[in-house]
Amino acid sequence: MNTGAKITAFAAALAATFGTAYGIGKGVGPVAEPAKAGHGEHAAAPSASANASTDTGTGTGADGHAGHGEGDGAAAPAHLPGGLQLSDGGYTLALETPTTTAGRSVLKFAVKDAAGRKVTAFTTEHGKELHFIVASRDLTVFRHLHPEKAPDGTWMTAVDLPAAGGYKAFADFKPAAPGAKALTLGADLAVPGAYAPRPLPAAAPTATVDGYQVRLGGTLDPGKAGELRLTVTKGGKPVTDLEPYLGAYGHLVALRQGDLAYLHVHPNEGGPGPDVSFTATAPSAGTYRLFLDFQHEGKVRTAAFTVTAGANGKAPVEAPAPATSGTGGDGHGAPGHSHG
């Protein structure tokens, strides 16, 4: 076989291999335990999802420092949103429990430095040293958790995940080391078992949770800062006495459908309700799932919304997806959304 024929044959085989892999990735079936990798394997290079997302823009939070998780780590390319990398800026999210069971379980993890040592000192931001989020790959389950840190730097938290499937864990933090940047790192989490993804809820004008109605207005623009306004009412009356939750009257997390790029912003000046205003920038055109945490009468609830950021520079917010009234896994919030 001459050289040209050999190259042609190799290319054909390579194409067949990638075609098979794509078919497997699109299929629905049992979720297996993810492969474990050592710290050193990730410290040198971004995750595969990060490599696949190099066309995204940078988001900007209300406080002007990229909104926690907009890819502002020293080693990250400026255009990568947060949550797409396991390692960034010399730090790695080491998930010690990469698989867990459906129902209640305990997750353990650590943030490790470039030498593989567990980080024990963090800067307190918004009332916590570290914010921990778990979301399902189909964006129908959202958990805002508050883990506890052991003296050796190991974090632990209880979590309630309703079913088998693929999940992603996000750690939002700022190491206390001089010159360290605020980072959001993401790691895959699996609940083995038979799995069928659920469709993303359609956009609708209002989300309802525990008798509260939350209406979303404003714009989410790709590559351009826009205002998101959320108005909370109950029984048709404005809620004007929202309570601070982690030092603010509301917290908003947005996850991009597909790769779960992470956008975490905090409210503009105002409060205590009924309106909570945020400034946010979508890293790219696409569909996003928004999760608003708010506290009233001593209980934190989560309202969820589906929003599309358009490709023409201006993207009016589509109405939020309604959540059926009910409670989350820990007794508050919409179904599939809870706090720990």
C-alpha positions as a Markdown table, in Angstrom:
| # | Residue | x | y | z |
|---|---|---|---|---|
| 1 | Met | 0.0 | 0.0 | 0.0 |
| 2 | Asn | 1.5 | 3.4 | -1.0 |
| 3 | Thr | 1.7 | 6.3 | 1.4 |
| 4 | Gly | -1.4 | 8.1 | 0.1 |
| 5 | Ala | -3.5 | 5.0 | 0.5 |
| 6 | Lys | -2.2 | 4.4 | 4.0 |
| 7 | Ile | -3.2 | 8.0 | 5.0 |
| 8 | Thr | -6.6 | 7.6 | 3.5 |
| 9 | Ala | -7.2 | 4.4 | 5.3 |
| 10 | Phe | -6.1 | 5.9 | 8.6 |
| 11 | Ala | -8.3 | 8.9 | 8.2 |
| 12 | Ala | -11.3 | 6.7 | 7.5 |
| 13 | Ala | -10.6 | 4.6 | 10.6 |
| 14 | Leu | -10.3 | 7.7 | 12.7 |
| 15 | Ala | -13.6 | 9.1 | 11.4 |
| 16 | Ala | -15.3 | 5.8 | 12.1 |
| 17 | Thr | -14.0 | 5.8 | 15.7 |
| 18 | Phe | -15.2 | 9.4 | 16.4 |
| 19 | Gly | -18.5 | 8.6 | 14.8 |
| 20 | Thr | -19.0 | 5.7 | 17.1 |
| 21 | Ala | -18.0 | 7.7 | 20.1 |
| 22 | Tyr | -20.5 | 10.4 | 19.2 |
| 23 | Gly | -23.3 | 7.8 | 18.9 |
| 24 | Ile | -22.5 | 6.4 | 22.3 |
| 25 | Gly | -22.5 | 9.9 | 23.8 |
| 26 | Lys | -25.9 | 10.7 | 22.4 |
| 27 | Gly | -27.5 | 7.4 | 23.6 |
| 28 | Val | -29.6 | 6.9 | 26.7 |
| 29 | Gly | -28.8 | 4.1 | 29.1 |
| 30 | Pro | -27.0 | 3.2 | 32.3 |
| 31 | Val | -24.7 | 5.7 | 33.9 |
| 32 | Ala | -21.4 | 4.2 | 34.8 |
| 33 | Glu | -18.8 | 5.4 | 37.3 |
| 34 | Pro | -16.6 | 8.1 | 35.9 |
| 35 | Ala | -12.9 | 7.4 | 35.4 |
| 36 | Lys | -10.7 | 8.7 | 38.2 |
| 37 | Ala | -7.7 | 10.8 | 37.4 |
| 38 | Gly | -4.9 | 12.0 | 39.6 |
| 39 | His | -4.3 | 15.6 | 40.5 |
| 40 | Gly | -1.3 | 15.8 | 38.2 |
| 41 | Glu | -3.4 | 14.8 | 35.1 |
| 42 | His | -5.6 | 17.9 | 35.4 |
| 43 | Ala | -3.2 | 20.5 | 36.8 |
| 44 | Ala | -1.4 | 20.7 | 33.4 |
| 45 | Ala | -4.4 | 21.1 | 31.1 |
| 46 | Pro | -8.1 | 22.2 | 31.2 |
| 47 | Ser | -10.8 | 19.6 | 31.1 |
| 48 | Ala | -12.2 | 18.3 | 27.8 |
| 49 | Ser | -15.3 | 20.4 | 28.2 |
| 50 | Ala | -13.2 | 23.5 | 28.6 |
| 51 | Asn | -11.3 | 22.7 | 25.4 |
| 52 | Ala | -14.6 | 22.3 | 23.6 |
| 53 | Ser | -15.8 | 25.7 | 24.7 |
| 54 | Thr | -13.1 | 28.1 | 23.5 |
| 55 | Asp | -15.5 | 30.2 | 21.6 |
| 56 | Thr | -17.4 | 31.6 | 24.6 |
| 57 | Gly | -17.3 | 35.1 | 25.9 |
| 58 | Thr | -16.6 | 36.4 | 29.3 |
| 59 | Gly | -19.5 | 37.2 | 31.7 |
| 60 | Thr | -19.6 | 40.2 | 34.1 |
| 61 | Gly | -21.3 | 40.1 | 37.5 |
| 62 | Ala | -23.1 | 42.9 | 39.3 |
| 63 | Asp | -20.0 | 43.7 | 41.4 |
| 64 | Gly | -17.8 | 44.1 | 38.3 |
| 65 | His | -15.4 | 41.1 | 39.0 |
| 66 | Ala | -16.9 | 38.7 | 36.6 |
| 67 | Gly | -19.6 | 37.5 | 38.9 |
| 68 | His | -17.9 | 34.6 | 40.5 |
| 69 | Gly | -17.1 | 32.0 | 38.0 |
| 70 | Glu | -16.5 | 33.9 | 34.8 |
| 71 | Gly | -13.1 | 32.4 | 34.1 |
| 72 | Asp | -11.1 | 35.0 | 36.0 |
| 73 | Gly | -8.4 | 32.6 | 37.2 |
| 74 | Ala | -4.8 | 33.5 | 36.4 |
| 75 | Ala | -4.2 | 30.5 | 34.2 |
| 76 | Ala | -7.5 | 30.5 | 32.4 |
| 77 | Pro | -8.0 | 32.0 | 29.0 |
| 78 | Ala | -10.1 | 35.2 | 29.5 |
| 79 | His | -12.9 | 33.9 | 27.2 |
| 80 | Leu | -13.7 | 30.8 | 29.2 |
| 81 | Pro | -16.7 | 31.0 | 31.5 |
| 82 | Gly | -16.5 | 29.4 | 35.0 |
| 83 | Gly | -17.2 | 25.8 | 35.8 |
| 84 | Leu | -15.8 | 24.3 | 32.6 |
| 85 | Gln | -12.4 | 23.4 | 34.1 |
| 86 | Leu | -11.4 | 21.0 | 36.8 |
| 87 | Ser | -8.1 | 22.9 | 37.3 |
| 88 | Asp | -7.4 | 26.6 | 37.0 |
| 89 | Gly | -4.9 | 29.1 | 38.3 |
| 90 | Gly | -2.9 | 26.4 | 40.0 |
| 91 | Tyr | -5.9 | 24.9 | 41.9 |
| 92 | Thr | -7.9 | 21.7 | 41.3 |
| 93 | Leu | -11.3 | 20.6 | 42.5 |
| 94 | Ala | -10.6 | 17.1 | 43.9 |
| 95 | Leu | -13.9 | 15.3 | 44.2 |
| 96 | Glu | -13.3 | 12.3 | 46.6 |
| 97 | Thr | -16.8 | 10.9 | 45.9 |
| 98 | Pro | -17.1 | 11.0 | 42.1 |
| 99 | Thr | -20.0 | 8.5 | 42.3 |
| 100 | Thr | -22.9 | 8.4 | 44.8 |
| 101 | Thr | -26.3 | 6.9 | 45.2 |
| 102 | Ala | -29.8 | 8.2 | 44.5 |
| 103 | Gly | -31.4 | 9.7 | 47.5 |
| 104 | Arg | -29.5 | 11.1 | 50.5 |
| 105 | Ser | -25.7 | 10.6 | 50.5 |
| 106 | Val | -22.6 | 12.5 | 51.6 |
| 107 | Leu | -20.1 | 14.2 | 49.2 |
| 108 | Lys | -16.5 | 14.8 | 50.0 |
| 109 | Phe | -14.1 | 17.0 | 48.2 |
| 110 | Ala | -11.0 | 19.2 | 48.5 |
| 111 | Val | -9.4 | 22.1 | 46.7 |
| 112 | Lys | -5.8 | 21.3 | 46.0 |
| 113 | Asp | -2.9 | 23.5 | 45.1 |
| 114 | Ala | -0.3 | 23.0 | 42.4 |
| 115 | Ala | 1.7 | 20.8 | 44.8 |
| 116 | Gly | -1.3 | 18.5 | 45.5 |
| 117 | Arg | -1.8 | 19.8 | 49.0 |
| 118 | Lys | -5.3 | 20.5 | 50.3 |
| 119 | Val | -6.1 | 24.2 | 50.7 |
| 120 | Thr | -7.2 | 25.1 | 54.2 |
| 121 | Ala | -7.4 | 28.9 | 54.0 |
| 122 | Phe | -10.1 | 30.7 | 51.9 |
| 123 | Thr | -11.4 | 34.3 | 51.7 |
| 124 | Thr | -14.9 | 34.6 | 53.1 |
| 125 | Glu | -17.2 | 36.0 | 50.3 |
| 126 | His | -21.0 | 36.4 | 50.7 |
| 127 | Gly | -20.9 | 34.8 | 54.1 |
| 128 | Lys | -19.1 | 31.6 | 53.2 |
| 129 | Glu | -15.6 | 30.5 | 52.4 |
| 130 | Leu | -16.8 | 28.3 | 49.6 |
| 131 | His | -20.1 | 28.0 | 47.7 |
| 132 | Phe | -21.0 | 24.5 | 46.4 |
| 133 | Ile | -23.5 | 23.8 | 43.7 |
| 134 | Val | -24.7 | 20.4 | 42.2 |
| 135 | Ala | -26.8 | 20.3 | 39.1 |
| 136 | Ser | -28.0 | 17.5 | 36.9 |
| 137 | Arg | -26.8 | 17.5 | 33.3 |
| 138 | Asp | -30.3 | 18.0 | 32.0 |
| 139 | Leu | -30.7 | 21.0 | 34.4 |
| 140 | Thr | -33.8 | 19.7 | 36.1 |
| 141 | Val | -32.1 | 19.3 | 39.5 |
| 142 | Phe | -30.3 | 22.1 | 41.3 |
| 143 | Arg | -28.7 | 21.9 | 44.8 |
| 144 | His | -27.1 | 24.9 | 46.5 |
| 145 | Leu | -25.2 | 23.3 | 49.4 |
| 146 | His | -23.2 | 24.6 | 52.3 |
| 147 | Pro | -20.4 | 22.1 | 53.1 |
| 148 | Glu | -18.4 | 22.1 | 56.3 |
| 149 | Lys | -14.6 | 22.1 | 56.2 |
| 150 | Ala | -12.4 | 19.9 | 58.3 |
| 151 | Pro | -9.1 | 21.2 | 59.6 |
| 152 | Asp | -7.2 | 19.2 | 57.0 |
| 153 | Gly | -9.0 | 20.9 | 54.1 |
| 154 | Thr | -11.6 | 18.2 | 53.4 |
| 155 | Trp | -15.1 | 19.5 | 52.8 |
| 156 | Met | -18.2 | 17.4 | 53.4 |
| 157 | Thr | -21.9 | 17.9 | 52.7 |
| 158 | Ala | -25.1 | 15.9 | 52.6 |
| 159 | Val | -27.0 | 15.9 | 49.4 |
| 160 | Asp | -30.3 | 14.5 | 48.1 |
| 161 | Leu | -30.2 | 13.5 | 44.4 |
| 162 | Pro | -33.5 | 12.1 | 43.2 |
| 163 | Ala | -32.4 | 9.7 | 40.5 |
| 164 | Ala | -29.6 | 8.1 | 38.5 |
| 165 | Gly | -27.9 | 10.2 | 35.9 |
| 166 | Gly | -25.0 | 12.6 | 35.2 |
| 167 | Tyr | -24.4 | 15.6 | 37.5 |
| 168 | Lys | -21.9 | 18.3 | 37.8 |
| 169 | Ala | -20.4 | 19.8 | 41.0 |
| 170 | Phe | -19.2 | 23.4 | 41.1 |
| 171 | Ala | -17.0 | 24.9 | 43.8 |
| 172 | Asp | -17.0 | 28.7 | 43.9 |
| 173 | Phe | -14.2 | 30.1 | 46.1 |
| 174 | Lys | -11.2 | 32.4 | 46.5 |
| 175 | Pro | -8.0 | 31.0 | 48.2 |
| 176 | Ala | -6.6 | 33.2 | 50.9 |
| 177 | Ala | -3.1 | 33.0 | 49.3 |
| 178 | Pro | -1.6 | 36.4 | 48.2 |
| 179 | Gly | -2.6 | 37.1 | 44.6 |
| 180 | Ala | -5.1 | 34.3 | 44.4 |
| 181 | Lys | -8.1 | 34.9 | 42.2 |
| 182 | Ala | -11.8 | 34.0 | 42.7 |
| 183 | Leu | -12.4 | 30.7 | 40.8 |
| 184 | Thr | -15.3 | 28.4 | 39.9 |
| 185 | Leu | -14.2 | 24.9 | 39.2 |
| 186 | Gly | -16.4 | 22.0 | 38.0 |
| 187 | Ala | -16.2 | 18.2 | 38.4 |
| 188 | Asp | -18.3 | 15.4 | 37.0 |
| 189 | Leu | -20.5 | 13.5 | 39.5 |
| 190 | Ala | -22.4 | 10.3 | 38.6 |
| 191 | Val | -25.3 | 8.4 | 40.1 |
| 192 | Pro | -25.1 | 5.0 | 38.5 |
| 193 | Gly | -28.2 | 3.3 | 37.2 |
| 194 | Ala | -30.8 | 3.4 | 34.4 |
| 195 | Tyr | -31.1 | 6.9 | 33.2 |
| 196 | Ala | -33.4 | 8.8 | 30.8 |
| 197 | Pro | -32.8 | 12.6 | 30.6 |
| 198 | Arg | -35.8 | 14.9 | 31.0 |
| 199 | Pro | -36.4 | 17.7 | 28.6 |
| 200 | Leu | -35.6 | 21.3 | 29.6 |
| 201 | Pro | -38.8 | 23.0 | 30.9 |
| 202 | Ala | -40.2 | 25.5 | 28.4 |
| 203 | Ala | -40.1 | 29.2 | 29.0 |
| 204 | Ala | -43.2 | 30.7 | 30.8 |
| 205 | Pro | -43.9 | 34.1 | 32.4 |
| 206 | Thr | -43.8 | 33.1 | 36.0 |
| 207 | Ala | -42.3 | 30.5 | 38.3 |
| 208 | Thr | -44.3 | 29.3 | 41.3 |
| 209 | Val | -42.7 | 27.8 | 44.4 |
| 210 | Asp | -44.3 | 27.2 | 47.8 |
| 211 | Gly | -47.1 | 29.6 | 47.0 |
| 212 | Tyr | -44.8 | 32.4 | 45.9 |
| 213 | Gln | -44.9 | 33.7 | 42.3 |
| 214 | Val | -41.6 | 35.0 | 40.8 |
| 215 | Arg | -41.7 | 36.9 | 37.5 |
| 216 | Leu | -38.6 | 37.5 | 35.4 |
| 217 | Gly | -38.1 | 40.5 | 33.2 |
| 218 | Gly | -35.2 | 42.3 | 31.5 |
| 219 | Thr | -32.6 | 41.0 | 29.1 |
| 220 | Leu | -29.8 | 38.4 | 29.0 |
| 221 | Asp | -27.5 | 39.4 | 26.2 |
| 222 | Pro | -24.5 | 37.4 | 24.8 |
| 223 | Gly | -21.4 | 39.4 | 25.3 |
| 224 | Lys | -23.2 | 42.5 | 26.7 |
| 225 | Ala | -24.3 | 43.4 | 30.2 |
| 226 | Gly | -28.0 | 43.4 | 30.8 |
| 227 | Glu | -30.4 | 43.8 | 33.7 |
| 228 | Leu | -32.5 | 40.9 | 35.0 |
| 229 | Arg | -35.4 | 41.9 | 37.3 |
| 230 | Leu | -37.2 | 39.3 | 39.4 |
| 231 | Thr | -40.4 | 40.3 | 41.2 |
| 232 | Val | -41.6 | 38.2 | 44.2 |
| 233 | Thr | -45.3 | 38.1 | 45.1 |
| 234 | Lys | -47.5 | 35.9 | 47.3 |
| 235 | Gly | -51.2 | 35.6 | 47.1 |
| 236 | Gly | -51.2 | 38.5 | 44.6 |
| 237 | Lys | -49.4 | 40.8 | 47.0 |
| 238 | Pro | -45.8 | 42.1 | 46.6 |
| 239 | Val | -43.3 | 40.6 | 49.1 |
| 240 | Thr | -41.6 | 43.7 | 50.5 |
| 241 | Asp | -39.8 | 42.0 | 53.4 |
| 242 | Leu | -37.4 | 39.6 | 51.8 |
| 243 | Glu | -34.7 | 38.5 | 54.2 |
| 244 | Pro | -30.9 | 38.6 | 53.6 |
| 245 | Tyr | -29.6 | 35.2 | 52.4 |
| 246 | Leu | -25.8 | 35.0 | 52.5 |
| 247 | Gly | -25.6 | 38.8 | 52.8 |
| 248 | Ala | -28.0 | 39.5 | 49.9 |
| 249 | Tyr | -31.7 | 39.6 | 49.1 |
| 250 | Gly | -31.2 | 37.1 | 46.3 |
| 251 | His | -28.6 | 34.9 | 44.6 |
| 252 | Leu | -28.7 | 34.0 | 40.9 |
| 253 | Val | -26.9 | 31.1 | 39.2 |
| 254 | Ala | -27.2 | 30.6 | 35.4 |
| 255 | Leu | -26.0 | 27.4 | 33.7 |
| 256 | Arg | -25.7 | 27.1 | 29.9 |
| 257 | Gln | -27.5 | 24.1 | 28.4 |
| 258 | Gly | -25.1 | 21.6 | 26.9 |
| 259 | Asp | -21.8 | 22.3 | 28.7 |
| 260 | Leu | -23.1 | 23.8 | 31.9 |
| 261 | Ala | -21.0 | 26.9 | 31.7 |
| 262 | Tyr | -21.5 | 28.7 | 35.0 |
| 263 | Leu | -22.6 | 32.3 | 35.6 |
| 264 | His | -23.0 | 33.4 | 39.2 |
| 265 | Val | -24.1 | 37.0 | 39.8 |
| 266 | His | -25.3 | 38.9 | 42.8 |
| 267 | Pro | -28.0 | 41.6 | 43.1 |
| 268 | Asn | -27.7 | 45.3 | 42.4 |
| 269 | Glu | -28.4 | 47.8 | 45.2 |
| 270 | Gly | -32.0 | 47.6 | 46.4 |
| 271 | Gly | -34.4 | 45.5 | 48.5 |
| 272 | Pro | -35.9 | 44.1 | 50.5 |
| 273 | Gly | -38.3 | 43.4 | 47.7 |
| 274 | Pro | -40.5 | 42.8 | 45.9 |
| 275 | Asp | -37.9 | 43.4 | 43.1 |
| 276 | Val | -34.4 | 41.9 | 43.0 |
| 277 | Ser | -32.2 | 43.2 | 40.2 |
| 278 | Phe | -29.1 | 41.6 | 38.8 |
| 279 | Thr | -26.6 | 42.6 | 36.1 |
| 280 | Ala | -25.4 | 39.7 | 34.0 |
| 281 | Thr | -23.7 | 38.9 | 30.7 |
| 282 | Ala | -24.3 | 35.6 | 28.8 |
| 283 | Pro | -21.0 | 34.2 | 27.7 |
| 284 | Ser | -22.6 | 33.2 | 24.3 |
| 285 | Ala | -25.9 | 32.9 | 22.5 |
| 286 | Gly | -27.8 | 29.8 | 23.7 |
| 287 | Thr | -30.3 | 28.5 | 26.2 |
| 288 | Tyr | -29.7 | 28.9 | 29.9 |
| 289 | Arg | -31.4 | 27.7 | 33.1 |
| 290 | Leu | -31.6 | 30.4 | 35.8 |
| 291 | Phe | -31.9 | 29.5 | 39.5 |
| 292 | Leu | -32.9 | 32.3 | 41.9 |
| 293 | Asp | -32.5 | 31.7 | 45.6 |
| 294 | Phe | -34.5 | 34.0 | 47.9 |
| 295 | Gln | -35.4 | 33.9 | 51.6 |
| 296 | His | -38.6 | 34.8 | 53.3 |
| 297 | Glu | -40.1 | 33.9 | 56.7 |
| 298 | Gly | -36.9 | 32.0 | 57.6 |
| 299 | Lys | -36.9 | 29.7 | 54.6 |
| 300 | Val | -34.9 | 29.7 | 51.4 |
| 301 | Arg | -36.7 | 28.9 | 48.2 |
| 302 | Thr | -35.5 | 28.5 | 44.6 |
| 303 | Ala | -37.3 | 29.7 | 41.5 |
| 304 | Ala | -36.1 | 28.2 | 38.2 |
| 305 | Phe | -36.4 | 29.8 | 34.7 |
| 306 | Thr | -35.5 | 28.9 | 31.1 |
| 307 | Val | -34.1 | 31.8 | 29.1 |
| 308 | Thr | -32.6 | 32.1 | 25.6 |
| 309 | Ala | -29.9 | 34.6 | 24.8 |
| 310 | Gly | -30.1 | 35.4 | 21.2 |
| 311 | Ala | -27.3 | 35.6 | 18.5 |
| 312 | Asn | -28.0 | 39.1 | 17.3 |
| 313 | Gly | -26.5 | 41.1 | 20.2 |
| 314 | Lys | -29.9 | 41.7 | 21.9 |
| 315 | Ala | -31.7 | 38.9 | 23.6 |
| 316 | Pro | -35.0 | 39.7 | 25.4 |
| 317 | Val | -35.5 | 37.3 | 28.3 |
| 318 | Glu | -38.1 | 34.8 | 27.5 |
| 319 | Ala | -40.5 | 34.1 | 30.3 |
| 320 | Pro | -39.4 | 31.7 | 33.0 |
| 321 | Ala | -40.4 | 28.1 | 33.1 |
| 322 | Pro | -43.0 | 27.5 | 35.8 |
| 323 | Ala | -42.1 | 25.2 | 38.6 |
| 324 | Thr | -44.9 | 23.2 | 40.2 |
| 325 | Ser | -45.6 | 24.2 | 43.7 |
| 326 | Gly | -44.0 | 22.0 | 46.2 |
| 327 | Thr | -40.8 | 21.6 | 48.2 |
| 328 | Gly | -37.3 | 20.6 | 47.4 |
| 329 | Gly | -35.4 | 17.6 | 48.8 |
| 330 | Asp | -34.8 | 19.3 | 52.2 |
| 331 | Gly | -38.3 | 20.7 | 52.7 |
| 332 | His | -38.1 | 24.0 | 50.8 |
| 333 | Gly | -37.8 | 25.3 | 47.2 |
| 334 | Ala | -39.2 | 24.0 | 44.0 |
| 335 | Pro | -39.1 | 20.3 | 43.1 |
| 336 | Gly | -35.5 | 19.4 | 42.1 |
| 337 | His | -34.1 | 22.6 | 43.8 |
| 338 | Ser | -32.9 | 22.7 | 47.3 |
| 339 | His | -30.2 | 24.0 | 49.7 |
| 340 | Gly | -28.0 | 22.3 | 52.2 |
